[in-house]
Structures are given as structure tokens and as C-alpha cells.
Amino acid sequence: MLSRDYRDIIAGGLLMAAGVWMALYAQGTLDLGSVRRMGPGMFPVAIGIILALFGIAIMIPAFFRQGTFEEIEIRSTLAVLSSIAAFAMVIRPYGLIPAIAALVVVATLAERTFRPVSILASIVVMATLAWLIFKAGLGLPLNMARWPH
């Protein structure tokens, strides 16, 4: 048993740092405008401040309670990070649907069991939602699937 909840202290600190960085970056690169006529930087600055406040709200109570520090499973961490990399490498040459398939397949390596039916169901549901949201709903000019030349 640890004397403080270091897991929440670290998580809150990272959330606070991300929020402060986002707010400072947006404030320095985008025009804030005024409350009556908001500029493109107003929303990112506000979200950054809110994120930093959430980080503080998580971090401060953690100093006053005991916690445990669970062992980090490196396999899960590497699988999730690798799935993001797989998505990034596949989306441009092959399109959104194959990138989603690559993301789901690589991310399922974080689990100890292999369930092909749930993997296929996840791919179908996520690809359908992506098509409905980005192509049909928003009309974005995304390549859903293509074969590179």
C-alpha cells in the first residue's frame, strides 16, 4: 500500500500538462477574438483550460488518500500504440475502412484470447459508423477503400 495515490497524481498531472500546453499553444498561434465575436482560438483555449482543471481535480484529492500502483502490462500498451501506428500507415494508401480493420486487428493483440467473431463484428460496426458519420453525414471527401497503384 502506498502512502499516496500516485496513479491518480500522475494521471492528473499529465491531464493538467496537456490542457495547459493546448491552451498556451492555441493562445499563441490562433486569434482569440472577443466574447461577442469569438475567434478560432477561443474554443481550443477554453477546452485546454477545462482539461487542466479536470487534471487538478483528479490530482489534488489523490495526495490525501492511499492507493496502490498496479503493474503496467507492457503487452497492452504496445498493442494499443501499435494499432494507432498501423492506422496511420494504412489510411493514406488504402483508405479509411482498411485502416480501421488494421487498427482493430492490432489492438486486439492486447487481449490474451483471440475472438475472430468479435474482431470481425468490431470492424464492421466501426467501418459502418465511420462511413455514416464522415461520408454520408458530413460529406467529407475521404477515400473509404482503394487499392494503391
Buried (B, 14 or more C-beta within 10 A) or exposed (E): EEEBBBBBBBBBBEBBEBBBEBBEBBBEEBEBEEEEEEEEBBEBBBBBBEBBEBBBEBBEEBEEEEBEEEEEEEEBEEBBEBBEEBBEEBBEEBBBBBBBBBBBBBBBBBEEEEEEEEBEEBBBEBBEEBBEEBBEEEEEEBBBEEEEE
